[in-house]
Amino acid sequence: MNNFVLEWTITEESNGILIKDFLKEKHISKAALTDIKFDGGDIIVNGLTVTVRYALRTGDYLSVVFPYESPSKELVSEPIPLNIVYEDKYILIVNKPAVISTIPSREHPRGSLANALKYYYESIELASTIHIVNRLDRDTSGLLIVAKHRHVHHLFSEQQKKGEIFRRYEAVVHRVIQKDSGRIIAPIGRKSDSIIEREVREDGQFAATNYNVLKRYDNHTHISLKLETGRTHQIRVHMAYLGHPLLGDTLYGGLRDHITRQALHCCEVRFLHPILQEEMKFEIDLPDDMKELLKE
């Protein structure tokens, strides 16, 4: 298995800069540098190992070799099919089906996307732990970003803090929403008598969701949603708070007379690739159960 390596050819604008300052500009954390120094990584310039105090010169070829990541021994590898939308050396975009957990839980210790990813990583000889960027609820389908390495996940986390990862969902909710669009600003926190359920509460974390009506039906509404924040169950809680719970979402007041899971799908993600520095956009169609729901 190969180490994760980042490489640069030094340009004139970086001439004379110490490696530690150059790597800080590249958002490599002090913790990562400590791991590189003590846990089997390396810093190489023109084929020779150097320290972070080396002053770079124009034309130098710098390689940063990260230590191996040890996959979790508790996570079981399972041959579950993956619907991979995009893959490169650094990231995966997966279309997650409904009724599969993103990571194992006490209720569902096996059969998760993480179990499938571990099996896939073993098949391609990738030494890494599982780094999920935008976790989806078990019954939510759609696009999910996976970072193949700890440092790439760190870069995505920095983007998330700045609200730079765009996510658009589609949902079908109970009753007819009269306004064509709206912005829901309501703090979300854990319900005091539950370890799973969330609710709008004054002492909760700031949460903002934008919605647009796509189509109105007799007693349901098909909507598009854009997240400004990423709180647990955010869309489900906010729509229930408005009096429009998602169809199939029995935890928050929805009914399962038309669909057996919450009618929620992540249909678009957009972000700046943390390594390639290219704008990336991925879109995926609604799954069959939600298409059938809209036909009804």
C-alpha positions in Angstrom: 0.0 0.0 0.0 1.2 3.5 -0.9 1.6 6.5 1.4 -0.4 9.6 0.6 2.0 12.2 -1.0 1.6 15.8 -1.9 4.2 17.3 -4.3 5.1 20.8 -5.5 7.6 22.4 -7.9 8.7 25.6 -6.2 8.1 28.8 -8.1 10.0 32.1 -7.8 7.3 33.6 -5.5 8.1 30.9 -2.9 11.9 31.3 -3.2 13.5 31.6 0.2 10.5 30.5 2.2 11.0 28.0 5.0 9.2 24.7 4.4 7.2 25.1 7.6 5.8 28.4 6.4 5.2 27.1 2.9 3.2 24.1 4.3 1.3 26.5 6.6 0.2 28.3 3.4 -1.0 24.9 2.1 -3.1 24.4 5.2 -1.1 21.5 6.5 -1.7 21.6 10.3 0.9 21.4 13.0 -0.7 18.1 14.1 -0.1 16.7 10.6 3.5 17.9 10.7 4.0 16.2 14.0 2.6 12.9 12.6 4.9 13.2 9.6 7.9 13.7 11.9 7.2 10.9 14.4 4.9 8.4 12.7 6.6 7.4 9.5 6.2 10.3 7.2 8.9 12.3 5.4 9.7 15.7 3.9 11.8 15.4 0.8 13.4 18.0 -1.4 15.1 16.9 -4.7 15.3 13.3 -3.4 16.8 14.1 0.0 15.1 14.2 3.4 15.1 17.7 5.0 13.5 19.4 8.0 10.8 22.0 8.0 13.6 24.7 8.5 14.9 24.1 5.0 14.7 27.3 2.9 13.1 26.5 -0.5 14.7 27.6 -3.7 13.1 28.2 -7.1 12.9 24.9 -9.0 13.1 22.7 -5.9 10.8 19.6 -6.0 9.1 19.2 -2.6 7.4 16.0 -1.6 5.5 15.6 1.7 4.9 12.0 2.6 2.1 11.4 5.1 2.2 8.4 7.4 0.0 5.4 6.8 -3.5 5.6 8.3 -4.5 2.5 10.2 -8.0 1.5 9.3 -10.3 0.8 12.3 -10.0 -2.8 13.5 -13.5 -2.6 14.9 -15.0 -1.7 11.5 -15.9 -4.8 9.6 -15.2 -5.0 5.8 -18.3 -5.9 3.8 -18.7 -6.4 0.1 -21.6 -4.0 -0.3 -21.9 -2.5 -3.8 -21.0 1.2 -4.1 -22.5 3.6 -6.6 -19.4 5.7 -7.3 -20.2 8.9 -9.2 -16.6 10.3 -9.2 -13.2 9.2 -8.0 -9.7 10.5 -8.0 -6.6 10.0 -5.8 -8.1 12.3 -3.1 -11.9 12.0 -3.0 -14.9 9.9 -3.8 -18.4 11.0 -4.6 -20.9 8.3 -3.8 -24.6 8.1 -4.5 -25.9 6.6 -1.2 -29.2 4.6 -1.4 -31.8 5.0 1.2 -32.1 2.6 4.2 -28.3 2.3 4.6 -26.5 4.0 7.4 -23.5 6.2 6.6 -21.5 4.8 9.6 -22.3 1.9 11.9 -24.4 2.6 15.0 -25.6 0.6 18.0 -28.9 -0.1 16.2 -27.2 -0.9 12.8 -23.6 -2.2 13.5 -23.2 -3.8 10.0 -24.3 -2.9 6.5 -23.2 0.7 6.5 -21.5 2.8 3.8 -18.4 2.8 5.9 -18.3 -1.0 5.9 -18.6 -0.9 2.1 -15.9 1.7 1.8 -13.5 -0.3 4.0 -13.9 -3.3 1.7 -13.4 -1.1 -1.4 -10.3 0.5 0.1 -8.8 -3.0 0.7 -9.6 -3.9 -2.9 -7.6 -0.9 -4.3 -4.9 -1.2 -1.6 -5.6 2.2 0.0 -4.4 2.5 3.5 -6.8 5.0 5.1 -9.5 5.3 7.6 -13.0 6.3 6.5 -13.5 10.1 6.3 -17.1 11.2 5.5 -17.5 14.9 4.6 -21.3 15.3 4.5 -23.0 12.5 6.4 -26.5 11.6 5.4 -29.2 10.1 7.6 -29.9 6.4 7.2 -33.1 7.0 5.3 -31.8 9.9 3.2 -30.5 9.1 -0.2 -28.1 11.0 -2.5 -24.7 12.5 -3.0 -22.1 12.0 -0.3 -18.5 13.3 -0.3 -15.7 11.0 1.0 -12.1 12.2 1.6 -9.6 9.4 1.0 -7.0 10.9 3.5 -7.0 12.6 6.8 -5.4 15.8 5.4 -8.0 16.0 2.6 -10.7 15.7 5.2 -9.1 18.5 7.2 -9.2 20.8 4.2 -12.9 19.9 3.6 -13.6 20.7 7.3 -12.1 24.2 6.8 -14.4 24.7 3.8 -17.4 23.6 5.8 -16.6 26.1 8.6 -16.7 28.8 6.0 -19.9 27.5 4.4 -18.1 26.8 1.1 -19.6 23.3 0.4 -22.9 23.8 -1.4 -25.6 21.1 -0.9 -29.0 21.0 -2.5 -31.7 18.6 -1.6 -35.2 17.7 -2.8 -38.0 16.6 -0.5 -41.8 16.0 -0.5 -43.6 17.4 2.5 -47.1 17.2 3.9 -49.6 19.9 3.1 -49.3 22.7 0.6 -46.7 25.4 1.2 -48.2 28.8 0.2 -45.0 30.8 -0.1 -42.9 30.1 -3.2 -39.7 30.4 -1.2 -38.4 31.1 2.3 -35.5 31.0 4.7 -35.8 29.2 7.9 -33.6 30.4 10.8 -34.2 28.4 13.9 -31.6 27.0 16.4 -31.5 23.2 16.7 -30.6 21.2 19.7 -31.1 17.6 21.1 -34.4 16.9 22.6 -34.0 16.6 26.3 -35.7 13.2 26.6 -34.1 11.6 23.5 -30.6 10.7 22.3 -31.8 10.7 18.6 -34.5 13.3 18.2 -33.7 17.0 17.6 -35.9 20.1 18.0 -36.0 23.8 17.6 -34.9 25.3 20.9 -33.5 28.6 22.1 -30.3 27.1 23.4 -29.7 25.2 20.2 -27.0 25.8 17.6 -27.6 28.3 14.8 -29.3 26.6 11.8 -30.5 28.1 8.5 -32.3 26.4 5.6 -33.5 27.9 2.3 -36.4 26.3 0.4 -38.1 26.8 -3.0 -41.4 25.3 -4.1 -41.0 23.1 -7.2 -44.6 21.8 -7.5 -47.8 21.8 -5.4 -50.1 18.8 -5.2 -53.5 18.4 -3.5 -52.0 17.9 0.0 -48.2 17.7 -0.6 -45.5 20.0 -1.8 -42.3 19.1 -3.8 -39.5 21.4 -2.7 -35.8 22.1 -3.2 -33.7 23.0 -0.2 -30.3 24.6 0.2 -28.4 24.2 3.5 -26.4 27.1 5.0 -25.5 25.0 8.1 -25.3 21.2 8.6 -27.0 20.4 11.9 -28.2 16.8 12.6 -31.6 16.2 11.1 -31.7 19.9 10.1 -34.1 19.7 7.1 -36.4 17.3 8.9 -36.6 19.4 12.0 -37.0 22.7 10.2 -39.8 21.5 7.9 -41.6 19.9 10.8 -41.2 23.2 12.7 -42.9 25.0 9.7 -45.8 22.5 10.0 -44.7 20.6 6.9 -43.0 17.3 8.0 -41.4 15.2 5.3 -43.5 12.3 4.0 -42.4 9.1 5.5 -40.6 10.8 8.4 -42.4 9.3 11.4 -39.8 10.7 13.9 -40.9 14.2 13.1 -44.6 13.8 12.4 -44.6 12.5 8.8 -46.8 9.6 7.6 -45.7 6.5 5.7 -48.9 5.9 3.7 -47.1 6.9 0.4 -43.4 6.1 1.0 -41.6 3.9 3.6 -38.8 6.4 4.4 -38.4 10.1 4.7 -38.7 11.6 1.2 -35.4 13.4 1.2 -32.6 13.2 -1.4 -29.3 15.1 -1.8 -29.3 15.8 -5.5 -26.4 18.3 -5.9 -23.1 19.1 -4.2 -20.7 21.8 -5.3 -17.2 22.7 -3.8 -13.7 23.7 -4.6 -11.5 20.5 -4.9 -9.2 20.9 -1.9 -6.1 19.6 -3.7 -6.7 20.2 -7.4 -8.2 23.7 -6.7 -10.9 23.1 -9.4 -14.6 23.9 -9.0 -16.5 20.6 -8.8 -20.2 20.1 -9.3 -22.2 16.9 -9.2 -25.9 16.3 -9.7 -27.9 13.1 -9.4 -31.5 12.3 -10.3 -34.2 11.4 -7.8 -34.3 7.7 -6.8 -37.1 5.5 -8.1 -39.2 5.6 -4.9 -39.4 9.4 -4.9 -40.1 9.4 -8.7 -43.0 7.0 -8.0 -44.2 9.2 -5.1 -44.4 12.3 -7.4 -46.2 10.3 -10.1 -48.9 9.3 -7.5 
